[in-house]
Amino acid sequence: MQSYAVSEVISDDERERLILQHLPQVRLIARRIQERLPENIILEDLISTGVIGLIAAIDNFDPSHNVKLKTYAEYKIRGAILDSLRGLDWAPRQKRRQAKRIEAAISAAEQRLKRAPDEQEIAEELEISLEEYHEWLVEIRGLNIASLEYTTGEQGKDLLHYLPEADDNLPSKVLEKSELERLLAEGIDGIPKMERTVLGLYYQEELTLREIAQVVNLHESRISQLKSQAILRLRSHMAKQWPLTRGVVTV
């Protein structure tokens, strides 16, 4: 894909070319988000919103920040889609309460056992059956959409993908970023191997849940459960390690 390094003003033809060039990126991001949402959320609507984010990325991109357009566009596309979903308030409060209860149960069991609890132990902490716990994980899958991507409600404070800003080279910024990366790595190392594999295939290899299921030979619904559980484990870890004043991850 051709890189983007032009002057501050681009022609209408160049702008249109860049939009068309990056439309597959919009579709990919929208599809990955849609698969985690209730069936009533239409993919085409997410794509339309993502295109708005793409256009904003192209119009506001500054090559002097040493960031590729594809990276900046992903940030803007995802941000536009997530903002539109937050505005819909599509997630029932009951599901939010379920997610918070699971996170609290993981934290309590981990503190009591001095290790990462398995699924049965988490279910026992919740005082529900393992089968019901698995149902909870499926039900809350959409809530995890932004749980590791935004540290606060302020758009642009992205936990997993940092974009350079004017003051990013300040010692305090460098130290904070380094500490956050260390804590995340520590949290990932502490979760079960299969959950680490799922997160790696999803976030690093950018596979869909269906593709991951084929790779590890598990049902897609099971992959969804493992992914939800892994994210809640990391949320629990970060809530204990990352000061609230810095913006703990919330759903």
C-alpha positions in Angstrom: 0.0 0.0 0.0 1.3 3.4 -1.0 2.5 5.5 1.9 1.0 8.9 2.6 3.5 11.8 2.8 2.2 14.9 1.2 2.0 18.6 1.8 -0.5 20.2 4.2 -3.2 20.6 1.4 -4.1 17.7 -0.9 -6.2 17.8 -4.0 -9.7 16.5 -4.2 -8.6 13.7 -6.5 -5.8 12.6 -4.1 -8.3 12.8 -1.1 -10.7 10.6 -3.0 -8.0 8.1 -3.9 -6.9 7.8 -0.3 -10.4 7.2 0.9 -10.9 4.5 -1.7 -7.5 3.0 -0.9 -8.3 2.7 2.8 -12.0 1.5 2.6 -10.9 -2.2 3.1 -9.4 -1.1 6.4 -12.7 0.4 7.4 -14.6 -2.8 6.5 -12.1 -4.9 8.4 -12.3 -2.8 11.6 -16.1 -2.6 11.4 -16.4 -6.4 10.9 -14.2 -7.1 13.8 -16.2 -4.8 16.1 -19.6 -6.0 14.8 -18.9 -9.6 15.6 -18.7 -8.7 19.3 -22.1 -6.9 19.3 -25.7 -7.9 19.4 -27.3 -9.0 16.1 -29.4 -5.9 15.9 -26.2 -3.8 15.2 -25.9 -3.6 11.4 -22.5 -3.9 9.9 -23.3 -1.3 7.2 -24.0 1.3 9.8 -20.6 0.7 11.5 -18.9 0.9 8.1 -20.6 4.3 7.4 -19.5 5.6 10.7 -16.0 4.3 10.1 -15.8 6.1 6.8 -16.4 9.3 8.6 -13.5 8.5 10.9 -11.3 7.7 7.9 -12.1 11.0 6.2 -11.3 12.8 9.4 -8.0 10.9 9.6 -7.1 11.9 6.0 -8.1 15.6 6.5 -6.2 15.9 9.8 -3.1 13.7 9.2 0.3 15.2 9.9 3.2 13.2 8.5 5.6 15.2 10.8 4.4 13.1 13.8 6.2 10.1 12.2 3.1 7.9 12.2 1.8 6.1 9.2 -1.6 7.1 7.8 -2.8 3.5 8.2 -2.0 3.6 11.9 -3.6 7.0 12.4 -6.6 6.0 10.3 -7.2 2.8 12.4 -7.3 5.0 15.5 -9.8 7.5 14.0 -12.0 4.8 12.4 -12.2 2.7 15.6 -12.8 5.8 17.7 -15.6 7.0 15.5 -17.3 3.6 15.6 -16.9 3.3 19.4 -18.2 6.8 20.0 -21.3 6.1 17.9 -21.9 2.9 19.9 -21.5 4.7 23.2 -24.1 7.2 22.0 -26.6 4.4 21.4 -26.2 3.1 24.9 -27.0 -0.4 23.5 -25.6 -2.3 26.4 -28.2 -3.2 29.0 -27.3 -2.3 32.6 -27.7 -5.9 33.6 -24.8 -6.9 31.3 -22.6 -4.1 32.7 -23.4 -5.4 36.2 -22.5 -8.9 35.2 -19.1 -7.8 33.8 -18.3 -5.9 37.0 -19.3 -8.9 39.1 -17.0 -11.2 37.1 -14.2 -8.7 37.4 -14.7 -8.5 41.2 -14.9 -12.2 41.5 -11.6 -12.7 39.6 -9.9 -10.2 41.8 -11.3 -11.7 45.0 -10.4 -15.3 44.0 -7.0 -14.2 42.8 -6.3 -12.6 46.2 -7.5 -15.6 48.1 -5.7 -18.2 46.0 -2.6 -16.2 45.3 -2.7 -17.2 41.7 -4.9 -16.8 38.6 -8.2 -18.6 39.3 -9.6 -21.1 36.8 -13.1 -20.9 35.5 -14.6 -23.2 38.1 -13.1 -21.1 40.9 -14.5 -17.9 39.4 -17.9 -19.5 39.1 -17.8 -20.6 42.7 -16.8 -17.1 43.7 -19.9 -15.8 41.9 -21.9 -18.6 43.5 -23.2 -19.8 40.1 -22.7 -23.0 38.1 -19.9 -23.2 35.5 -22.5 -23.5 32.8 -24.2 -20.3 33.9 -20.8 -18.5 34.1 -20.1 -19.5 30.5 -23.4 -18.0 29.5 -22.5 -14.8 31.3 -19.2 -14.6 29.3 -21.1 -14.9 26.0 -23.7 -12.4 27.1 -21.2 -9.7 28.0 -18.9 -10.1 25.0 -20.0 -6.8 23.4 -19.1 -4.9 26.6 -15.5 -5.8 26.0 -15.4 -3.8 22.9 -13.5 -0.9 24.4 -12.4 -2.3 27.7 -8.7 -2.4 26.8 -8.7 0.3 24.2 -9.7 3.5 26.1 -8.4 4.4 29.5 -10.9 7.2 30.0 -13.9 8.7 28.4 -11.7 11.2 26.6 -11.3 10.3 23.0 -7.7 9.7 22.0 -6.4 8.2 25.3 -5.8 4.7 23.8 -4.4 2.1 26.1 -3.1 -0.4 23.6 -2.0 1.9 20.7 -0.1 5.1 21.4 0.1 7.9 18.9 2.9 10.5 19.2 1.9 13.9 20.5 4.0 17.1 20.9 4.9 16.3 24.5 5.3 12.6 24.1 9.1 12.8 24.5 8.7 14.4 28.0 10.4 12.2 30.6 7.1 11.9 32.5 5.2 10.7 29.4 7.9 8.2 28.5 8.0 6.8 32.0 4.2 6.5 32.2 4.0 4.7 28.9 6.8 2.4 29.9 5.1 1.6 33.2 1.8 0.9 31.5 3.3 -1.4 29.0 5.1 -3.3 31.8 1.9 -3.7 33.8 0.0 -4.9 30.8 2.8 -7.4 29.9 2.8 -8.6 33.5 -1.0 -9.0 33.4 -0.8 -11.0 30.2 1.9 -13.2 31.5 -0.3 -14.1 34.5 -3.3 -15.4 32.5 -3.8 -19.0 31.3 -1.9 -20.0 28.2 -5.0 -20.5 26.0 -6.3 -17.1 26.9 -2.9 -15.5 26.0 -3.1 -17.3 22.7 -6.5 -16.0 21.9 -5.5 -12.4 22.8 -2.4 -12.7 20.7 -4.2 -14.1 17.6 -6.9 -11.5 18.0 -5.0 -8.3 18.7 -1.6 -9.0 17.2 -2.5 -11.3 14.3 -5.8 -9.6 13.8 -7.8 -12.8 13.3 -11.5 -13.0 13.7 -13.0 -15.2 16.4 -14.1 -17.6 13.7 -10.5 -17.8 12.3 -9.1 -18.3 15.8 -11.5 -21.1 16.5 -10.2 -22.9 13.4 -6.6 -22.3 14.4 -7.0 -23.7 18.0 -9.7 -26.3 17.1 -12.4 -24.9 19.5 -15.9 -23.7 18.9 -16.3 -20.0 18.1 -18.5 -19.5 21.1 -15.7 -20.9 23.3 -13.2 -18.5 21.8 -15.6 -15.7 22.6 -15.8 -16.9 26.3 -12.0 -17.1 26.6 -11.5 -13.7 25.1 -14.1 -12.0 27.4 -12.5 -13.8 30.4 -9.0 -12.8 29.4 -10.0 -9.1 29.1 -11.7 -9.1 32.5 -8.6 -10.7 34.0 -6.5 -7.9 32.6 -9.0 -5.3 33.7 -8.9 -6.7 37.2 -5.1 -6.6 37.2 -4.9 -3.1 35.8 -7.5 -1.8 38.3 -5.2 -2.9 41.1 -2.0 -1.8 39.6 -2.8 1.4 37.7 -3.8 4.4 39.8 -7.3 5.7 39.3 -6.0 9.2 38.7 -4.3 8.0 35.5 -7.6 6.6 34.1 -8.3 3.0 34.9 -9.9 0.9 32.2 -13.6 1.0 32.4 -16.5 -0.5 30.4 
